[in-house]
């Protein structure tokens, strides 16, 4: 049978490529930025696109008339034009669930590292500057028993809350919808965003980047936080107005920050890099061997399902197929019998 064609971008493991080759004709580009023209040529005939950090413009979609599905190897899809894909009938899938616990680990690691000044003090040892017993100038802050404010309470927010409860923390959250079950069972307390800023020792951002959350937190919001509080961002860089955060840190309006994401990545030439009280990570929320493998598996499953004509498991935009999926319709008609 004639195999459909797909374009695969950025370092996939042999096992994933093998699965893709079994089902499709695959054009694979490990470093697509080095061969943009070859990628564009391959996309002209492609039915599917799979990969991480995808950048897809209208012009590129115009040149890819056969495209049926984009399977991003990430949970976030703020880098993709969802409404336009839906209008064009192109399915979009992501990789939720499998990265939840790892990303929550990253969030909690940043809470601990910021509070206990992990990077600053580890560097002191490494650079031979540990010459006497550590005294008050190098003391950190407790994490256990403190108040954590989660901005957003989706899967990752909830996984961080679970960790925090194990540290006897009080957990506040601000979220568009209340989560009464978590208030009852876990004792979480809902607050307005402003109130959460005022009460938290750690403010942790876990919201997706949308028009509503872009620059949600800047100078004024830092000013509303406690001077002893830390900001943790594992969401997206643009949820924070970075210039405002830098100013607030320079003015010591907050105690420090733990940041995995930035407005411009890779982060270079930023005052944040010179601040002892800021822990900067290179966007590694989900970057473990196990989790990246699971994410790629999930994206491979999604693209296979979509190109078989089935509803993919992690479909982001069902509106792209207003008439549904043949397989689902079949199930429905069986149910009706
Ligand atoms: C990925 C992420 O590292 O899943 C996400 O949304 O931010 C990360 O897990 C990144 O998007 C690369 O694909």
Boltz pocket constraint, residues with backbone or C-beta under 6 A from the ligand:
constraints:
  - pocket:
      binder: B
      contacts: [[A, 51], [A, 52], [A, 53], [A, 73], [A, 74], [A, 75], [A, 76], [A, 77], [A, 95], [A, 99], [A, 235], [A, 283], [A, 285], [A, 286], [A, 287]]
      max_distance: 6.0
